[in-house]
Amino acid sequence: MDLEAVRTFVAVADAGQFQEAAADLSITQQAVSKRIAALEKDLDVRLFTRTARGARLTIDGQAFLPHARELLRVAARADASVRPGRRALRVDVVNRRIVTAGLLQDFYRMHPGIELDVVTLDADVDGAVAAVEAGTIDATFHAVPPQQHLPDAISTARVIDEPHEALVGPRHPLANARAITPGQLAGHRVWMPGLDARGEVAVYYDELATAFGITIDVVGPVFGNEALLAEIADSSDLATLVGEGSRYLWPDSYDLRRIPIRDPAPVYPMSLIWRDDNPHPALAALRDFLGSGRRDSPDTDVWTPTWERAAPR
């Protein structure tokens, strides 16, 4: 399919007139007409109906328009894939509510001239590494166990040790505690519906639950964070675990409490993952930023998963 014809079709659809589209594309109106005619012949449909006010999309034209836009986006991404200095740095933050998104926002505040494409991949560390290797993304944040297979081109650097907090409602037995130990969560229902059962996340929480006798309930449909917070606010026995740097908002009437977990403080270790041969200049700036402001473990006794304790320092 002729991409210039597709680009012309989108320009006419947006402008509503062949003449205005021609001006936008810096070509003649005759050239616009020829491109549209060729595209209609290729597709074997009519895309526009001419009216006194200009050009109106037919039903087929309306159906084709979103796909035409996607074709142009794909073409732009294909072009940008070999021009890393001219495109946005694409970074997977895993979840927009957790510490990684906050760190990337801090990076952008320091470097507002850098264009960022912030994404959230539905992938464990294996899928994220594969996406980095394939060039789908420039970097991602994940825990990287030492036994994790990494292709030769992939590098990692540990950049975050994030402590946990318990999130409870005002009627929960732990609601007024200034801090708790992991063992104090034993016997309480820690509800984390939709917790990823794959990869390093599942391994981490399985070890955490076993180490401190905590019951983590993952059963139940996932209605979203807002529904989860509402349930916890209204409950006298539900709690959940959140990262210290995660960002959640709720109405004042919920009176939810974020309680630090200490002695030991469970921390989730996260690394930045990237390709060594990625020449994007913003990637080097991001690595420098994360290295200079690394969030280390709190100055207290900490707990990490066994695969992290076994990792060389």
Secondary structure, DSSP 8 states (H G I E B T S, - for coil): --HHHHHHHHHHHHHSSHHHHHHHHTS-HHHHHHHHHHHHHHHTS--EEEETTEEEE-HHHHHHHHHHHHHHHHHHHHHHTT-GGGS-EEEE-S-TTSHHHHHHHHHHHH-TTS-EEEE-----HHHHHHHHHHTS-SEEEE---TT----TTEEEEEEEEEEEEEEE-TTSTTTT-S-B-GGGGTTSEEE-TT---SHHHHHHHHHHHHHHT-EEE--S----HHHHHHHHHT-SSEEEEEETT------GGG--EEEEB-SSEEEEEEEEEEETT---HHHHHHHHHHHHT-B---SS-EE--HHHHTS--
